[in-house]
Amino acid sequence: MAQEATGGVGGTVGAFNFIRRVGFPSTPEVLSVFLTLTVLASILALPVAGVGLQAALLFPLTVVVIPTVVGEALNSATLLHGDKVLNFRRLIGLEILSWFLLMAALPLGAIAGTVVSNTTLWADGFFTVLAFSLPIRFLTIASISSTPPWKKFLASALPPVLSIICFSIIWPAADLANAASALFIRGTAAIVAGIVLSAGGVSRIIRDVERSGTPEVRDSPLILFRVFLQHWLRSDAEPLENRLGTLGTQGMIEGSILGFSGTKGAVGSIVVSNFHPGPYRDLGSAGLPSRLKASLERSKGGVVQVPHGISNHQLNIVSQKDVQRVIEKIVAEYPVETPVHDSSAMVRSSVDEAKASGQVFGNIAFLTLTLAPTEMEDLPSEVAHDIEEEAQKRGLSAIVADAHNSLSNQTSITPEQARKLVEASVKVLDQLALARRSPFRAGSAADPLEEFRLEDGIGPGGLSSLVVKSGDQIVAYLTIDGNNMLTGVREALLKDLETIGVSDGEVMTTDTHLVTGLVRSTLGYYPVGAHLDIGLLTRKVRETVQQAMATMEDATAGFSKSSIEVRVLGSETFQTITSFVARIARRIGRQFYRLEALTLLVTLLILFFP
């Protein structure tokens, strides 16, 4: 039995929340926000300093908006042309961040200038904001863009330089500031100093990241970051999959299929595999459960369920090519014969919070494991191995599903909980080995749950149900395409099904990671039931099970197993990468704040202590 707790991968939630900030609205929207920000700042400030309204409107348009838009247009068309991430829209988004403090600096400068009888103090506020924005400009472009360093330098400096040039032309002509040329000279000096400090400081930060990170993640941290952004923002997974593939290892993906047939053909099947549906969104095997379900239903018929197997991030499949190989292998190994004509009733056993249920079809024991209502996460692979060995001792073959149906906060499985799940399963196997078997009936139905989105925690596989009647007992197996389930929802669904004659059953999830990283939450996603109408979900489950009950017919079952070797990421590698991202982000943050403070200090000294 495993002696280490297993669970979620640390560092991912913070990384997802950070990357999500790189996304900006549409181009018209970011331009509108940028224009509103600068014009509003000027209108609030310049009239206070004695500047006319017309000039107050002219200043932000000619000194900030036009040179900035022209500069970023030139950047996107020339210096950063072809960059995978930094297009014109995102560059304008960067400008919003860069000029945001103008909303405070111009009014404060104008008010302070009125108090001390200095009508040009607002202009010092303009220069201060522009200088203060330089570190974030240089760091953003240096870390995200894949262009040569000299292009990054010019792209970072171009909009501020154009803004300074426009200021030197416009403010004397429009009489925006009643001051000698010394004001422009000091402002220009502050910007030049800021460019030098920002370029040097950011270069040092980048070198530090590469030097400390490359040995740890066995690749360039910045290249990994860039291809990650390329996947996140452009849905281009291939470059990231190629990088991760070199960091991965070979892993054996095993799958078991319990297929049911009736007089009219396929009723449905339950597919349990040890692949892990991760690491996030559509990267690697994250969406494999729904893809496998769709492929099997197209080729074999019936309603297919792909509940979470006993696995963790150790077996995240890296490439889409290998994902397709797994699908093709499982489809090819689908049981063509269904010689099993009898089944037992479902039986249950528990050891403290650990619960196991099981039903045997011929000599095939289908077991589901849960800790609900205690929170649970991925189970160690040793749990499946131990249960399978115990089943063999009793003349049975075991298919073991991790119901993955109780979670509210970050958690992990302890070795003691894993041991109890095995112990509860052994008790179930003892009952199944001696259980009376009889002919059974089966029916299935599905609902895509189109009322819910990925952001709500529901994947494209929707809801799948299989109903089995053995003797007087009706058992409902439900699988929802989601990543775990909010604690308490499983119990509410099973209780509701009792009202329509269901004797027992289990609600499982696929653990799909298509839903991961899309929302800001403590988990980085919403477990099923955490962000949707529970009443609507309950009704959809009840109606789907009723449909399955209405289609029940005399049935038989078949069983098959398959295995295939593919490239997997491995939990250690993924943990190293994600924990490094979180740690290096904090380090960059500290160095960046120091660089900003130094730039601000130098700017203030140049402007106010000539």
Buried (B, 14 or more C-beta within 10 A) or exposed (E): EBEEBBBBBEBBBBBBBEBBEBEBEEBEEBBEBBBEBBBBBBBBBBBBBEBEEEBBBBBBBBBBBBBBBBBBBBBBEEBBEEBBBBBBBBBBBBBBBBBBBBBBBBBBBBBBBBEEEBBBBBBBBBBBBBBBBBBBBBBBBBBBBBBEEEBBBBBBBBBBBBBBEBBBEBBEEBEBBEBEEEBBEBBBBBBBBBBEBBBEBBBEBBEBBEEBBBEBBEBBBBBBBBBBBBBBBEEBBEBBBEBBBEBBEEBEBBBBBBBBBBEEEBBBBBBBBBBBBBBBBBBBBBBBBBBBBBBBBEEBBBBBBBBBBBBBBBBBBBBBEBBBBBBEBBBEBBBEEBEBBBBBBBBBBBBEBBBBBBBBBBBBBBBBBBBBBBBBBBBBBBBBBBBBEBBEEBEBBBBBBBBBBBBBEBBBBBBEBBBBBBBBBBBBBBBBBEBEBEEBBBBBBBBBBEBBBBEBBBBBBBBBBBBBBBBEBBBBBBBBBBBBBBBBBBBBBBEBBEEEEBBBBBBBBBBBBBBBBBBEBEBBBBBBBBBBEBEEBBEBBBBBBBBBBEBBBEBBBBBBEBEBEBBBBBBEBBBBBBBBBBBBBEBBEEBBEEBBEBBBEBBBEBBEEE
